[in-house]
Amino acid sequence: ILFNNEELYLVSAMQLGYQFWAIPVGVLYVGENTQMLMHHLAVVISTSLSGFATVGFRYYTPFFYGVMELSSLPLSLMNAFKDNPEWIKKYPGAYELIRIVFAVCFLFIRVYMCASRWPPFLRDNFMFMYTADWGWWKIYLIVQWSLAAFLAWLQLFWAWLILKGFLKMLGGGKKEKKRD
């Protein structure tokens, strides 16, 4: 049951390595909010479940742990600008372009492309979960389904925030500072 399909294990291991790096950096250096830290924790658990067991619905691994992360590239550039406000003042056009590229990438990859992947993944997992006898397998499926549902919801929530920001940017409004 453990350590099968080496190529998919490697994709999971890379995602797990990134998340183990992102959690302490997010807490100690970046000051990430609770939802982002919950995202990292959920990905650590779901990556471990799918990466280290042969029954982890690995068909979806390259997409969920690979393709989805492509939207993180413009996000990293956008965060670099946010960490260096003088860049935003010096290169406002580049910053706006990066924000637009990030919004388009996130919405295309994490909403549009996921629209055909999340429902069957959740359905298949739910069907196995619903029909399984009680034991470790059922607990595994409950955890995996719950985390997948949480992560899907989180993508849609972030998409909503991105759309609101994008509409605000198109309307020429100032971005409001969010209070924690």
Salt bridges, closest charged atoms under 4 A:
GLU32 OE1 - HIS40 NE2 2.99
GLU69 OE1 - ARG110 NH2 3.61
GLU96 OE2 - ARG99 NH1 3.29
ASP124 OD1 - ARG123 NH2 2.88
GLU176 OE2 - LYS168 NZ 3.89
